[in-house]
Amino acid sequence: MTENEIAKVIVDAAYQIHKRLGPGLLETVYEVILAHTLDRRGLKVERQVPVAIVFDGIKFDEGFRADLIVEDKVIIELKSVIEWGTLFLPGFIFGTDFTDDTVLVFLLFP
């Protein structure tokens, strides 16, 4: 599957979960259920994956923790928000082994 095909499955699964559960749950709840749902759809899913970064020639084993990585191609960052505000999309790819082709999916569960 391409990154775009995977992203379509992810967005559909998130939409179905949100329709069923609605808003107001903790991010962990959405994360566990989304991981389970994607696994049932035949995708390889890893949760809370430490992603190393390199800065000034030094490798830091845990630059950040990805909520979900799907098929080693798509990073999912989940946010459960009460009110909408300005969102700053962090530079997740900087200094990692992921390429510019990596798809980042930010799922917001209001």
N, C-alpha and C positions, 0 to 999 in steps of 0.2 A: 504494500500500500504506500502511496505517496503521502507526504506530510499534509497536503490539503485534504485527501480522502480521510485520513485519521482525524484531522480537525473537524470535519463534518460529522463524524461519528461522535466525537466528544461533545460538540455543541448540541447535537440531538439528544444525547444521553442526559446532559445537564438540564436541558429544557424539560425533558420528561420527569426528571427527579424534582425539579422545581414545581412543576404542575402538581405532582403527587404530594410533596411535603410542604410546599409553601415556604414563606420567609421565616426568619427569626431563629434558626438553629445555629449552633456553633459551627465554625469552619470545619472542625474535625469530623463532625457528623456528615456534612456534605462530602468531605474528602473520602471517608471510608465507603460511603454508599456509591459515589462516583467510581472509585477504584473497583468495587465489586461489580458494578454495572458494566464497565468497560471490559473487565475480565470475562464476564458472561457473554459479551459480544465478540470474544475471541482475540482481544488485544492484550499484549504483554504490558503490565502496569507495575511500576515500582513507586512506593510511597516514601516520603521524607528522605530523599536521597541527598547525601552530602555531595556537593559539586566543588571540586578543587578549582582554584584560580591561580594565575601566575602574575606577580607584580614585581617589578624591578629584578626580574630573574629568579625570584624566590617563589616556590610553590607552596601555597597555603592549602592544606588538605580540605578544609571546609570554608570555602569562600561564602557559600550560602547553601541553604537546604531547599531543594525543589520539593514542592508539595507532591506533585506526581510527575513522573516521566513515562511517556507512553511510546512503546515500540522503539525506544532509544532515539526517538526523533522529535518528539513534541514535549515541551515543558508546560505543565499546567500550574498556574499560581491561583489559588482560590482565595477569595475574600468574602466575608460575610459582613455586610455593612448595614447600619441602621439608617443613616442619612447620607445622601449623595453629596460629595464635596469635590474638590479638585483632586484628580488622581495623577500621581506621578509614576510613570512606568519606569522602573529601575533598569539599569543596564545589566541585565542578567547574563548576557553572553560574554561581556568583557572578561578577558583573561582565562576563559574556559576552553575545553576541547570542543565545545559545540561551535558549529560554523554559522555564518550569516544566514544559511538556509534553514536553520532550526526555527521551528514555528513556536511562538510563545502564545499560549491561550490564557487570557485572564478572565476567569469566571467570577462574576459578582453576584452573590445571592443577597438581594436586599431583604 
